[in-house]
């Protein structure tokens, strides 16, 4: 369960604020509901865009978009495997 300080630093999204306002209008707003709404993880996927200028120095000018993506995903797969190995090692200690 989150501590009080975690919720004090969190601001509701517009959707969360609307949920809280509606519940308050119905007279059913309580601390448990507020925690549930504020701590609910969004089910939407993360969308990340990296500008070509930022990654251009890391790839030859001859690389296509597909080649760059392939390298990035290969590196992310290796990073993920390494992170999982570290987590597994921490569990055994």
N, CA, C and O atoms as a CHARMM CRD file, in Angstrom:
* protein
*
  372
    1    1 UNK  N      0.84800  -1.18500   0.00000 PROA 1      0.00000
    2    1 UNK  CA     0.00000   0.00000   0.00000 PROA 1      0.00000
    3    1 UNK  C      0.88700   1.24000   0.00000 PROA 1      0.00000
    4    1 UNK  O      1.94300   1.25000   0.63300 PROA 1      0.00000
    5    2 UNK  N      0.48300   2.23600  -0.67300 PROA 2      0.00000
    6    2 UNK  CA     1.26800   3.45400  -0.78600 PROA 2      0.00000
    7    2 UNK  C      1.17900   4.26400   0.48700 PROA 2      0.00000
    8    2 UNK  O      0.16800   4.24200   1.18800 PROA 2      0.00000
    9    3 UNK  N      2.24300   4.97400   0.77200 PROA 3      0.00000
   10    3 UNK  CA     2.22700   5.83600   1.94300 PROA 3      0.00000
   11    3 UNK  C      1.52800   7.14300   1.59900 PROA 3      0.00000
   12    3 UNK  O      1.31400   7.44800   0.42600 PROA 3      0.00000
   13    4 UNK  N      1.18500   7.88500   2.58500 PROA 4      0.00000
   14    4 UNK  CA     0.50400   9.15500   2.37700 PROA 4      0.00000
   15    4 UNK  C      1.31200  10.11900   1.54700 PROA 4      0.00000
   16    4 UNK  O      0.75200  10.88800   0.76600 PROA 4      0.00000
   17    5 UNK  N      2.63100  10.08900   1.70600 PROA 5      0.00000
   18    5 UNK  CA     3.46200  11.02500   0.95400 PROA 5      0.00000
   19    5 UNK  C      3.43700  10.71700  -0.53000 PROA 5      0.00000
   20    5 UNK  O      3.61700  11.62300  -1.34400 PROA 5      0.00000
   21    6 UNK  N      3.21600   9.44200  -0.91300 PROA 6      0.00000
   22    6 UNK  CA     3.14200   9.09500  -2.32400 PROA 6      0.00000
   23    6 UNK  C      1.95500   9.77600  -2.98900 PROA 6      0.00000
   24    6 UNK  O      2.06200  10.26200  -4.11400 PROA 6      0.00000
   25    7 UNK  N      0.83600   9.81100  -2.30200 PROA 7      0.00000
   26    7 UNK  CA    -0.37100  10.38700  -2.87500 PROA 7      0.00000
   27    7 UNK  C     -0.34300  11.90700  -2.83700 PROA 7      0.00000
   28    7 UNK  O     -0.97500  12.55100  -3.67400 PROA 7      0.00000
   29    8 UNK  N      0.37200  12.49100  -1.89100 PROA 8      0.00000
   30    8 UNK  CA     0.43600  13.93900  -1.80500 PROA 8      0.00000
   31    8 UNK  C      1.16100  14.53000  -2.99900 PROA 8      0.00000
   32    8 UNK  O      0.89900  15.67400  -3.36900 PROA 8      0.00000
   33    9 UNK  N      2.06100  13.78300  -3.60800 PROA 9      0.00000
   34    9 UNK  CA     2.83800  14.28900  -4.72200 PROA 9      0.00000
   35    9 UNK  C      2.22400  13.92000  -6.06100 PROA 9      0.00000
   36    9 UNK  O      2.75900  14.28900  -7.10600 PROA 9      0.00000
   37   10 UNK  N      1.11900  13.20300  -6.05100 PROA 10     0.00000
   38   10 UNK  CA     0.49800  12.76100  -7.27300 PROA 10     0.00000
   39   10 UNK  C     -0.71000  13.62100  -7.57300 PROA 10     0.00000
   40   10 UNK  O     -1.53100  13.88600  -6.69500 PROA 10     0.00000
   41   11 UNK  N     -0.81600  14.05800  -8.82600 PROA 11     0.00000
   42   11 UNK  CA    -1.94900  14.86700  -9.23700 PROA 11     0.00000
   43   11 UNK  C     -2.84400  14.02500 -10.13500 PROA 11     0.00000
   44   11 UNK  O     -2.35000  13.24600 -10.95100 PROA 11     0.00000
   45   12 UNK  N     -4.13700  14.17300  -9.99500 PROA 12     0.00000
   46   12 UNK  CA    -5.03400  13.36700 -10.82700 PROA 12     0.00000
   47   12 UNK  C     -5.03300  13.84700 -12.27600 PROA 12     0.00000
   48   12 UNK  O     -4.85300  15.03100 -12.56400 PROA 12     0.00000
   49   13 UNK  N     -5.23900  12.89300 -13.17200 PROA 13     0.00000
   50   13 UNK  CA    -5.44200  13.24400 -14.57400 PROA 13     0.00000
   51   13 UNK  C     -6.83600  13.82200 -14.69100 PROA 13     0.00000
   52   13 UNK  O     -7.60600  13.78600 -13.73200 PROA 13     0.00000
   53   14 UNK  N     -7.16200  14.34300 -15.83400 PROA 14     0.00000
   54   14 UNK  CA    -8.50800  14.89400 -16.03900 PROA 14     0.00000
   55   14 UNK  C     -9.55300  13.80200 -15.83200 PROA 14     0.00000
   56   14 UNK  O    -10.59100  14.04000 -15.21400 PROA 14     0.00000
   57   15 UNK  N     -9.27900  12.61000 -16.34800 PROA 15     0.00000
   58   15 UNK  CA   -10.21500  11.50000 -16.19800 PROA 15     0.00000
   59   15 UNK  C    -10.38000  11.11000 -14.73000 PROA 15     0.00000
   60   15 UNK  O    -11.49400  10.86100 -14.27100 PROA 15     0.00000
   61   16 UNK  N     -9.26500  11.05800 -13.99700 PROA 16     0.00000
   62   16 UNK  CA    -9.33600  10.72000 -12.58000 PROA 16     0.00000
   63   16 UNK  C    -10.11200  11.77900 -11.80700 PROA 16     0.00000
   64   16 UNK  O    -10.92300  11.44800 -10.94100 PROA 16     0.00000
   65   17 UNK  N     -9.86900  13.04700 -12.11500 PROA 17     0.00000
   66   17 UNK  CA   -10.57300  14.13400 -11.43300 PROA 17     0.00000
   67   17 UNK  C    -12.07000  14.03800 -11.68200 PROA 17     0.00000
   68   17 UNK  O    -12.87000  14.27100 -10.77500 PROA 17     0.00000
   69   18 UNK  N    -12.45400  13.69200 -12.91400 PROA 18     0.00000
   70   18 UNK  CA   -13.86900  13.53800 -13.22600 PROA 18     0.00000
   71   18 UNK  C    -14.48300  12.38200 -12.44100 PROA 18     0.00000
   72   18 UNK  O    -15.61100  12.48300 -11.95900 PROA 18     0.00000
   73   19 UNK  N    -13.73500  11.27800 -12.31400 PROA 19     0.00000
   74   19 UNK  CA   -14.22700  10.13900 -11.53800 PROA 19     0.00000
   75   19 UNK  C    -14.43600  10.53500 -10.07400 PROA 19     0.00000
   76   19 UNK  O    -15.45900  10.21100  -9.47000 PROA 19     0.00000
   77   20 UNK  N    -13.45500  11.23800  -9.51800 PROA 20     0.00000
   78   20 UNK  CA   -13.55200  11.65700  -8.11600 PROA 20     0.00000
   79   20 UNK  C    -14.70100  12.63800  -7.90800 PROA 20     0.00000
   80   20 UNK  O    -15.42000  12.55900  -6.91100 PROA 20     0.00000
   81   21 UNK  N    -14.87200  13.56700  -8.85700 PROA 21     0.00000
   82   21 UNK  CA   -15.93700  14.55900  -8.75100 PROA 21     0.00000
   83   21 UNK  C    -17.30500  13.88400  -8.81600 PROA 21     0.00000
   84   21 UNK  O    -18.20900  14.23000  -8.05500 PROA 21     0.00000
   85   22 UNK  N    -17.45500  12.92500  -9.72400 PROA 22     0.00000
   86   22 UNK  CA   -18.72800  12.21200  -9.86000 PROA 22     0.00000
   87   22 UNK  C    -19.04900  11.41700  -8.59200 PROA 22     0.00000
   88   22 UNK  O    -20.18600  11.40900  -8.12100 PROA 22     0.00000
   89   23 UNK  N    -18.03800  10.75700  -8.05700 PROA 23     0.00000
   90   23 UNK  CA   -18.23900   9.97500  -6.84000 PROA 23     0.00000
   91   23 UNK  C    -18.58600  10.89900  -5.66300 PROA 23     0.00000
   92   23 UNK  O    -19.42100  10.55900  -4.82500 PROA 23     0.00000
   93   24 UNK  N    -17.95700  12.03500  -5.61300 PROA 24     0.00000
   94   24 UNK  CA   -18.23200  13.00400  -4.55400 PROA 24     0.00000
   95   24 UNK  C    -19.66800  13.52400  -4.66500 PROA 24     0.00000
   96   24 UNK  O    -20.36100  13.68200  -3.66000 PROA 24     0.00000
   97   25 UNK  N    -20.10000  13.78500  -5.89500 PROA 25     0.00000
   98   25 UNK  CA   -21.46100  14.27900  -6.11500 PROA 25     0.00000
   99   25 UNK  C    -22.49700  13.24900  -5.67400 PROA 25     0.00000
  100   25 UNK  O    -23.59300  13.60400  -5.23900 PROA 25     0.00000
  101   26 UNK  N    -22.14100  11.96700  -5.79300 PROA 26     0.00000
  102   26 UNK  CA   -23.04700  10.89000  -5.37000 PROA 26     0.00000
  103   26 UNK  C    -22.97300  10.63000  -3.87400 PROA 26     0.00000
  104   26 UNK  O    -23.72900   9.81300  -3.34700 PROA 26     0.00000
  105   27 UNK  N    -22.06200  11.32300  -3.18100 PROA 27     0.00000
  106   27 UNK  CA   -21.91100  11.14800  -1.74500 PROA 27     0.00000
  107   27 UNK  C    -21.20600   9.85100  -1.36300 PROA 27     0.00000
  108   27 UNK  O    -21.32500   9.39500  -0.22500 PROA 27     0.00000
  109   28 UNK  N    -20.47400   9.25300  -2.30200 PROA 28     0.00000
  110   28 UNK  CA   -19.81500   7.97200  -2.03800 PROA 28     0.00000
  111   28 UNK  C    -18.28800   8.06800  -2.00600 PROA 28     0.00000
  112   28 UNK  O    -17.59800   7.04800  -1.98300 PROA 28     0.00000
  113   29 UNK  N    -17.77200   9.27700  -2.00600 PROA 29     0.00000
  114   29 UNK  CA   -16.32200   9.45000  -2.02400 PROA 29     0.00000
  115   29 UNK  C    -15.73000   9.14500  -0.65700 PROA 29     0.00000
  116   29 UNK  O    -16.16400   9.69800   0.35300 PROA 29     0.00000
  117   30 UNK  N    -14.73400   8.25900  -0.62800 PROA 30     0.00000
  118   30 UNK  CA   -14.03800   7.95800   0.61900 PROA 30     0.00000
  119   30 UNK  C    -12.55700   7.76100   0.31100 PROA 30     0.00000
  120   30 UNK  O    -12.15200   7.72900  -0.85100 PROA 30     0.00000
  121   31 UNK  N    -11.76900   7.63100   1.34900 PROA 31     0.00000
  122   31 UNK  CA   -10.31800   7.53400   1.18700 PROA 31     0.00000
  123   31 UNK  C     -9.91600   6.32700   0.34000 PROA 31     0.00000
  124   31 UNK  O     -9.01200   6.43100  -0.49000 PROA 31     0.00000
  125   32 UNK  N    -10.55900   5.20900   0.53400 PROA 32     0.00000
  126   32 UNK  CA   -10.22400   4.00900  -0.23000 PROA 32     0.00000
  127   32 UNK  C    -10.45300   4.21600  -1.71800 PROA 32     0.00000
  128   32 UNK  O     -9.64600   3.78500  -2.54200 PROA 32     0.00000
  129   33 UNK  N    -11.55600   4.87600  -2.06100 PROA 33     0.00000
  130   33 UNK  CA   -11.86400   5.13000  -3.46500 PROA 33     0.00000
  131   33 UNK  C    -10.84000   6.08600  -4.06800 PROA 33     0.00000
  132   33 UNK  O    -10.41000   5.90800  -5.20800 PROA 33     0.00000
  133   34 UNK  N    -10.45700   7.09300  -3.30300 PROA 34     0.00000
  134   34 UNK  CA    -9.45900   8.05600  -3.78700 PROA 34     0.00000
  135   34 UNK  C     -8.14600   7.33800  -4.08100 PROA 34     0.00000
  136   34 UNK  O     -7.55400   7.54300  -5.14100 PROA 34     0.00000
  137   35 UNK  N     -7.68300   6.49700  -3.15300 PROA 35     0.00000
  138   35 UNK  CA    -6.45800   5.72400  -3.38100 PROA 35     0.00000
  139   35 UNK  C     -6.58900   4.85700  -4.62300 PROA 35     0.00000
  140   35 UNK  O     -5.67300   4.79500  -5.44300 PROA 35     0.00000
  141   36 UNK  N     -7.72200   4.19000  -4.76200 PROA 36     0.00000
  142   36 UNK  CA    -7.92600   3.29300  -5.90500 PROA 36     0.00000
  143   36 UNK  C     -7.84100   4.05500  -7.22400 PROA 36     0.00000
  144   36 UNK  O     -7.22800   3.58000  -8.18100 PROA 36     0.00000
  145   37 UNK  N     -8.45100   5.22500  -7.27500 PROA 37     0.00000
  146   37 UNK  CA    -8.44500   6.01400  -8.50600 PROA 37     0.00000
  147   37 UNK  C     -7.04300   6.57300  -8.78800 PROA 37     0.00000
  148   37 UNK  O     -6.56100   6.49200  -9.91800 PROA 37     0.00000
  149   38 UNK  N     -6.39700   7.13200  -7.77600 PROA 38     0.00000
  150   38 UNK  CA    -5.09700   7.76700  -7.98700 PROA 38     0.00000
  151   38 UNK  C     -3.96900   6.76900  -8.25100 PROA 38     0.00000
  152   38 UNK  O     -3.01700   7.08200  -8.96600 PROA 38     0.00000
  153   39 UNK  N     -4.07300   5.58400  -7.68400 PROA 39     0.00000
  154   39 UNK  CA    -2.99600   4.61800  -7.83100 PROA 39     0.00000
  155   39 UNK  C     -3.22900   3.61900  -8.96000 PROA 39     0.00000
  156   39 UNK  O     -2.37400   2.77800  -9.23800 PROA 39     0.00000
  157   40 UNK  N     -4.37700   3.71200  -9.60200 PROA 40     0.00000
  158   40 UNK  CA    -4.68500   2.80100 -10.70300 PROA 40     0.00000
  159   40 UNK  C     -3.70700   3.05400 -11.84200 PROA 40     0.00000
  160   40 UNK  O     -3.51400   4.18700 -12.28200 PROA 40     0.00000
  161   41 UNK  N     -3.09400   1.96500 -12.30800 PROA 41     0.00000
  162   41 UNK  CA    -2.14400   2.08500 -13.41200 PROA 41     0.00000
  163   41 UNK  C     -2.90000   2.20200 -14.72000 PROA 41     0.00000
  164   41 UNK  O     -3.91300   1.53800 -14.93900 PROA 41     0.00000
  165   42 UNK  N     -2.39300   3.04700 -15.56600 PROA 42     0.00000
  166   42 UNK  CA    -3.00600   3.22700 -16.87500 PROA 42     0.00000
  167   42 UNK  C     -2.75500   1.97800 -17.71000 PROA 42     0.00000
  168   42 UNK  O     -1.65800   1.42000 -17.68800 PROA 42     0.00000
  169   43 UNK  N     -3.76300   1.54600 -18.43800 PROA 43     0.00000
  170   43 UNK  CA    -3.62900   0.35100 -19.26400 PROA 43     0.00000
  171   43 UNK  C     -3.08300   0.67700 -20.64500 PROA 43     0.00000
  172   43 UNK  O     -2.79600  -0.22600 -21.43000 PROA 43     0.00000
  173   44 UNK  N     -2.94000   1.95600 -20.94500 PROA 44     0.00000
  174   44 UNK  CA    -2.42900   2.32900 -22.25600 PROA 44     0.00000
  175   44 UNK  C     -0.93800   2.05200 -22.34900 PROA 44     0.00000
  176   44 UNK  O     -0.21200   2.10000 -21.35600 PROA 44     0.00000
  177   45 UNK  N     -0.50500   1.76300 -23.56000 PROA 45     0.00000
  178   45 UNK  CA     0.90500   1.47700 -23.79100 PROA 45     0.00000
  179   45 UNK  C      1.68800   2.78600 -23.87900 PROA 45     0.00000
  180   45 UNK  O      1.15200   3.84300 -24.21200 PROA 45     0.00000
  181   46 UNK  N      2.96100   2.67000 -23.57000 PROA 46     0.00000
  182   46 UNK  CA     3.84300   3.82600 -23.64500 PROA 46     0.00000
  183   46 UNK  C      4.23700   4.05100 -25.10300 PROA 46     0.00000
  184   46 UNK  O      4.57900   3.10600 -25.81400 PROA 46     0.00000
  185   47 UNK  N      4.18800   5.28100 -25.53200 PROA 47     0.00000
  186   47 UNK  CA     4.58100   5.62500 -26.89200 PROA 47     0.00000
  187   47 UNK  C      5.79500   6.53600 -26.79500 PROA 47     0.00000
  188   47 UNK  O      5.72000   7.63200 -26.24100 PROA 47     0.00000
  189   48 UNK  N      6.91400   6.07200 -27.33700 PROA 48     0.00000
  190   48 UNK  CA     8.14700   6.83700 -27.26900 PROA 48     0.00000
  191   48 UNK  C      8.61200   7.17200 -28.67800 PROA 48     0.00000
  192   48 UNK  O      8.63800   6.31200 -29.55900 PROA 48     0.00000
  193   49 UNK  N      8.97500   8.41800 -28.87600 PROA 49     0.00000
  194   49 UNK  CA     9.52500   8.85000 -30.15200 PROA 49     0.00000
  195   49 UNK  C     10.89000   9.45900 -29.88300 PROA 49     0.00000
  196   49 UNK  O     11.03600  10.35400 -29.05100 PROA 49     0.00000
  197   50 UNK  N     11.88500   8.96000 -30.60000 PROA 50     0.00000
  198   50 UNK  CA    13.24000   9.48300 -30.44500 PROA 50     0.00000
  199   50 UNK  C     13.58300  10.25400 -31.72500 PROA 50     0.00000
  200   50 UNK  O     13.59300   9.67700 -32.81200 PROA 50     0.00000
  201   51 UNK  N     13.86000  11.53600 -31.60000 PROA 51     0.00000
  202   51 UNK  CA    14.19600  12.31900 -32.78600 PROA 51     0.00000
  203   51 UNK  C     15.45500  11.79300 -33.47200 PROA 51     0.00000
  204   51 UNK  O     16.40800  11.38400 -32.80800 PROA 51     0.00000
  205   52 UNK  N     15.45100  11.80800 -34.79300 PROA 52     0.00000
  206   52 UNK  CA    16.59200  11.31900 -35.57900 PROA 52     0.00000
  207   52 UNK  C     17.88300  12.06300 -35.20400 PROA 52     0.00000
  208   52 UNK  O     18.96400  11.47400 -35.22400 PROA 52     0.00000
  209   53 UNK  N     17.77500  13.34100 -34.86800 PROA 53     0.00000
  210   53 UNK  CA    18.96500  14.11000 -34.49200 PROA 53     0.00000
  211   53 UNK  C     19.63500  13.53900 -33.24600 PROA 53     0.00000
  212   53 UNK  O     20.86000  13.56100 -33.12800 PROA 53     0.00000
  213   54 UNK  N     18.82500  13.02700 -32.31600 PROA 54     0.00000
  214   54 UNK  CA    19.37600  12.48900 -31.06900 PROA 54     0.00000
  215   54 UNK  C     20.12700  11.18400 -31.28000 PROA 54     0.00000
  216   54 UNK  O     21.12800  10.93400 -30.60700 PROA 54     0.00000
  217   55 UNK  N     19.66600  10.35500 -32.19500 PROA 55     0.00000
  218   55 UNK  CA    20.31300   9.05300 -32.37400 PROA 55     0.00000
  219   55 UNK  C     21.18000   8.98400 -33.62400 PROA 55     0.00000
  220   55 UNK  O     21.84900   7.97900 -33.86100 PROA 55     0.00000
  221   56 UNK  N     21.17200  10.03100 -34.41100 PROA 56     0.00000
  222   56 UNK  CA    21.92700  10.05700 -35.66900 PROA 56     0.00000
  223   56 UNK  C     23.40600   9.80300 -35.50000 PROA 56     0.00000
  224   56 UNK  O     24.02300   9.18900 -36.37000 PROA 56     0.00000
  225   57 UNK  N     23.99700  10.25400 -34.40800 PROA 57     0.00000
  226   57 UNK  CA    25.43400  10.08000 -34.17500 PROA 57     0.00000
  227   57 UNK  C     25.81300   8.63500 -33.88700 PROA 57     0.00000
  228   57 UNK  O     26.98900   8.27900 -33.95400 PROA 57     0.00000
  229   58 UNK  N     24.83500   7.80300 -33.57000 PROA 58     0.00000
  230   58 UNK  CA    25.11000   6.42500 -33.19400 PROA 58     0.00000
  231   58 UNK  C     25.05400   5.45300 -34.36700 PROA 58     0.00000
  232   58 UNK  O     25.42900   4.29000 -34.21600 PROA 58     0.00000
  233   59 UNK  N     24.59400   5.90300 -35.52900 PROA 59     0.00000
  234   59 UNK  CA    24.42100   5.02800 -36.67900 PROA 59     0.00000
  235   59 UNK  C     25.07500   5.62000 -37.92200 PROA 59     0.00000
  236   59 UNK  O     25.12600   6.83900 -38.08700 PROA 59     0.00000
  237   60 UNK  N     25.56900   4.75400 -38.78700 PROA 60     0.00000
  238   60 UNK  CA    26.11400   5.25500 -40.06200 PROA 60     0.00000
  239   60 UNK  C     25.01300   5.93000 -40.87400 PROA 60     0.00000
  240   60 UNK  O     23.84100   5.56800 -40.76400 PROA 60     0.00000
  241   61 UNK  N     25.38800   6.89500 -41.67500 PROA 61     0.00000
  242   61 UNK  CA    24.41000   7.62300 -42.48600 PROA 61     0.00000
  243   61 UNK  C     23.70400   6.70400 -43.47600 PROA 61     0.00000
  244   61 UNK  O     22.60600   7.01600 -43.93900 PROA 61     0.00000
  245   62 UNK  N     24.31900   5.59100 -43.79800 PROA 62     0.00000
  246   62 UNK  CA    23.75400   4.67100 -44.78400 PROA 62     0.00000
  247   62 UNK  C     22.65800   3.77500 -44.21200 PROA 62     0.00000
  248   62 UNK  O     21.97900   3.08800 -44.97400 PROA 62     0.00000
  249   63 UNK  N     22.46400   3.76300 -42.88000 PROA 63     0.00000
  250   63 UNK  CA    21.45600   2.89900 -42.26400 PROA 63     0.00000
  251   63 UNK  C     20.04700   3.41400 -42.56100 PROA 63     0.00000
  252   63 UNK  O     19.77900   4.61200 -42.47600 PROA 63     0.00000
  253   64 UNK  N     19.17300   2.50500 -42.90400 PROA 64     0.00000
  254   64 UNK  CA    17.77100   2.85600 -43.12800 PROA 64     0.00000
  255   64 UNK  C     17.05300   2.89600 -41.77700 PROA 64     0.00000
  256   64 UNK  O     17.59900   2.48800 -40.75200 PROA 64     0.00000
  257   65 UNK  N     15.83900   3.38800 -41.80300 PROA 65     0.00000
  258   65 UNK  CA    15.01500   3.42800 -40.59200 PROA 65     0.00000
  259   65 UNK  C     14.84500   2.02200 -40.02700 PROA 65     0.00000
  260   65 UNK  O     14.93200   1.82100 -38.81600 PROA 65     0.00000
  261   66 UNK  N     14.60500   1.05700 -40.89700 PROA 66     0.00000
  262   66 UNK  CA    14.40400  -0.32800 -40.47700 PROA 66     0.00000
  263   66 UNK  C     15.65600  -0.88500 -39.81000 PROA 66     0.00000
  264   66 UNK  O     15.56000  -1.58500 -38.80200 PROA 66     0.00000
  265   67 UNK  N     16.83800  -0.58100 -40.36600 PROA 67     0.00000
  266   67 UNK  CA    18.09200  -1.05700 -39.77900 PROA 67     0.00000
  267   67 UNK  C     18.31900  -0.45000 -38.40200 PROA 67     0.00000
  268   67 UNK  O     18.76800  -1.13000 -37.48000 PROA 67     0.00000
  269   68 UNK  N     18.01100   0.81700 -38.27300 PROA 68     0.00000
  270   68 UNK  CA    18.17000   1.49000 -36.98200 PROA 68     0.00000
  271   68 UNK  C     17.22700   0.86000 -35.95100 PROA 68     0.00000
  272   68 UNK  O     17.63600   0.57300 -34.82600 PROA 68     0.00000
  273   69 UNK  N     15.97700   0.64900 -36.33700 PROA 69     0.00000
  274   69 UNK  CA    15.01900   0.02300 -35.42700 PROA 69     0.00000
  275   69 UNK  C     15.47300  -1.37200 -35.03100 PROA 69     0.00000
  276   69 UNK  O     15.34800  -1.76300 -33.87100 PROA 69     0.00000
  277   70 UNK  N     15.99700  -2.12300 -35.98900 PROA 70     0.00000
  278   70 UNK  CA    16.46500  -3.48100 -35.70000 PROA 70     0.00000
  279   70 UNK  C     17.57300  -3.46300 -34.65400 PROA 70     0.00000
  280   70 UNK  O     17.56000  -4.27300 -33.72700 PROA 70     0.00000
  281   71 UNK  N     18.51700  -2.56100 -34.79100 PROA 71     0.00000
  282   71 UNK  CA    19.61100  -2.45000 -33.82700 PROA 71     0.00000
  283   71 UNK  C     19.07300  -2.04300 -32.45700 PROA 71     0.00000
  284   71 UNK  O     19.47500  -2.60300 -31.43800 PROA 71     0.00000
  285   72 UNK  N     18.17400  -1.07800 -32.43300 PROA 72     0.00000
  286   72 UNK  CA    17.61100  -0.61400 -31.15900 PROA 72     0.00000
  287   72 UNK  C     16.88500  -1.74400 -30.44500 PROA 72     0.00000
  288   72 UNK  O     17.07000  -1.93700 -29.24400 PROA 72     0.00000
  289   73 UNK  N     16.06200  -2.49200 -31.17300 PROA 73     0.00000
  290   73 UNK  CA    15.33100  -3.59300 -30.54600 PROA 73     0.00000
  291   73 UNK  C     16.26200  -4.71400 -30.10200 PROA 73     0.00000
  292   73 UNK  O     16.02600  -5.34100 -29.06900 PROA 73     0.00000
  293   74 UNK  N     17.31600  -4.97300 -30.86900 PROA 74     0.00000
  294   74 UNK  CA    18.28700  -5.98900 -30.46800 PROA 74     0.00000
  295   74 UNK  C     18.95300  -5.57200 -29.15300 PROA 74     0.00000
  296   74 UNK  O     19.10400  -6.39000 -28.24500 PROA 74     0.00000
  297   75 UNK  N     19.34600  -4.31100 -29.05400 PROA 75     0.00000
  298   75 UNK  CA    19.97500  -3.81400 -27.83500 PROA 75     0.00000
  299   75 UNK  C     19.00500  -3.82100 -26.65400 PROA 75     0.00000
  300   75 UNK  O     19.39500  -4.13200 -25.52900 PROA 75     0.00000
  301   76 UNK  N     17.75600  -3.48300 -26.91100 PROA 76     0.00000
  302   76 UNK  CA    16.75600  -3.52200 -25.83900 PROA 76     0.00000
  303   76 UNK  C     16.51600  -4.94900 -25.35700 PROA 76     0.00000
  304   76 UNK  O     16.33700  -5.17600 -24.16000 PROA 76     0.00000
  305   77 UNK  N     16.51200  -5.91400 -26.27900 PROA 77     0.00000
  306   77 UNK  CA    16.36700  -7.31600 -25.88600 PROA 77     0.00000
  307   77 UNK  C     17.52100  -7.75600 -25.00300 PROA 77     0.00000
  308   77 UNK  O     17.31300  -8.43000 -23.99400 PROA 77     0.00000
  309   78 UNK  N     18.74100  -7.37500 -25.38100 PROA 78     0.00000
  310   78 UNK  CA    19.91400  -7.72300 -24.56500 PROA 78     0.00000
  311   78 UNK  C     19.83400  -7.05200 -23.19700 PROA 78     0.00000
  312   78 UNK  O     20.15000  -7.66700 -22.17900 PROA 78     0.00000
  313   79 UNK  N     19.41400  -5.80400 -23.17800 PROA 79     0.00000
  314   79 UNK  CA    19.28700  -5.07600 -21.91300 PROA 79     0.00000
  315   79 UNK  C     18.25100  -5.75000 -21.02100 PROA 79     0.00000
  316   79 UNK  O     18.46400  -5.91900 -19.82000 PROA 79     0.00000
  317   80 UNK  N     17.12900  -6.13000 -21.62300 PROA 80     0.00000
  318   80 UNK  CA    16.06800  -6.78900 -20.85000 PROA 80     0.00000
  319   80 UNK  C     16.55400  -8.10500 -20.27600 PROA 80     0.00000
  320   80 UNK  O     16.29600  -8.40500 -19.11000 PROA 80     0.00000
  321   81 UNK  N     17.26100  -8.90000 -21.08400 PROA 81     0.00000
  322   81 UNK  CA    17.80400 -10.17600 -20.60500 PROA 81     0.00000
  323   81 UNK  C     18.76100  -9.93100 -19.43800 PROA 81     0.00000
  324   81 UNK  O     18.73600 -10.66200 -18.44900 PROA 81     0.00000
  325   82 UNK  N     19.58600  -8.92400 -19.55200 PROA 82     0.00000
  326   82 UNK  CA    20.54400  -8.59500 -18.49900 PROA 82     0.00000
  327   82 UNK  C     19.81100  -8.16100 -17.23200 PROA 82     0.00000
  328   82 UNK  O     20.17600  -8.57600 -16.13200 PROA 82     0.00000
  329   83 UNK  N     18.78700  -7.33300 -17.38000 PROA 83     0.00000
  330   83 UNK  CA    18.00900  -6.87500 -16.22600 PROA 83     0.00000
  331   83 UNK  C     17.32400  -8.05000 -15.55200 PROA 83     0.00000
  332   83 UNK  O     17.28500  -8.11100 -14.32300 PROA 83     0.00000
  333   84 UNK  N     16.77700  -8.99300 -16.33000 PROA 84     0.00000
  334   84 UNK  CA    16.11600 -10.16100 -15.76100 PROA 84     0.00000
  335   84 UNK  C     17.12400 -11.03700 -15.02900 PROA 84     0.00000
  336   84 UNK  O     16.81900 -11.60100 -13.97800 PROA 84     0.00000
  337   85 UNK  N     18.32600 -11.14800 -15.58700 PROA 85     0.00000
  338   85 UNK  CA    19.37900 -11.93700 -14.93300 PROA 85     0.00000
  339   85 UNK  C     19.77400 -11.30900 -13.61000 PROA 85     0.00000
  340   85 UNK  O     20.01000 -12.02300 -12.63500 PROA 85     0.00000
  341   86 UNK  N     19.85000 -10.00300 -13.56000 PROA 86     0.00000
  342   86 UNK  CA    20.18100  -9.29600 -12.33200 PROA 86     0.00000
  343   86 UNK  C     19.07800  -9.49900 -11.30800 PROA 86     0.00000
  344   86 UNK  O     19.35700  -9.73700 -10.13300 PROA 86     0.00000
  345   87 UNK  N     17.81900  -9.40700 -11.74600 PROA 87     0.00000
  346   87 UNK  CA    16.69000  -9.60200 -10.82800 PROA 87     0.00000
  347   87 UNK  C     16.68200 -11.01600 -10.28900 PROA 87     0.00000
  348   87 UNK  O     16.42100 -11.22100  -9.10300 PROA 87     0.00000
  349   88 UNK  N     16.96400 -12.00700 -11.14100 PROA 88     0.00000
  350   88 UNK  CA    17.01200 -13.39300 -10.69800 PROA 88     0.00000
  351   88 UNK  C     18.13500 -13.58800  -9.67900 PROA 88     0.00000
  352   88 UNK  O     17.96200 -14.28800  -8.68100 PROA 88     0.00000
  353   89 UNK  N     19.27400 -12.97300  -9.93500 PROA 89     0.00000
  354   89 UNK  CA    20.41200 -13.09700  -9.01400 PROA 89     0.00000
  355   89 UNK  C     20.08600 -12.46000  -7.66800 PROA 89     0.00000
  356   89 UNK  O     20.47200 -12.98800  -6.62500 PROA 89     0.00000
  357   90 UNK  N     19.38100 -11.33000  -7.68000 PROA 90     0.00000
  358   90 UNK  CA    19.00900 -10.66100  -6.44100 PROA 90     0.00000
  359   90 UNK  C     18.04500 -11.51900  -5.62800 PROA 90     0.00000
  360   90 UNK  O     18.07900 -11.50000  -4.39800 PROA 90     0.00000
  361   91 UNK  N     17.18100 -12.27600  -6.31800 PROA 91     0.00000
  362   91 UNK  CA    16.22300 -13.12900  -5.62700 PROA 91     0.00000
  363   91 UNK  C     16.91600 -14.29400  -4.92900 PROA 91     0.00000
  364   91 UNK  O     16.39900 -14.80800  -3.93800 PROA 91     0.00000
  365   92 UNK  N     18.08200 -14.72100  -5.42900 PROA 92     0.00000
  366   92 UNK  CA    18.74400 -15.86900  -4.85800 PROA 92     0.00000
  367   92 UNK  C     19.68100 -15.49000  -3.70800 PROA 92     0.00000
  368   92 UNK  O     20.13700 -16.36400  -2.97100 PROA 92     0.00000
  369   93 UNK  N     19.96600 -14.22100  -3.55300 PROA 93     0.00000
  370   93 UNK  CA    20.88500 -13.76500  -2.50000 PROA 93     0.00000
  371   93 UNK  C     20.16000 -13.61600  -1.20600 PROA 93     0.00000
  372   93 UNK  O     20.76300 -13.24100  -0.20100 PROA 93     0.00000
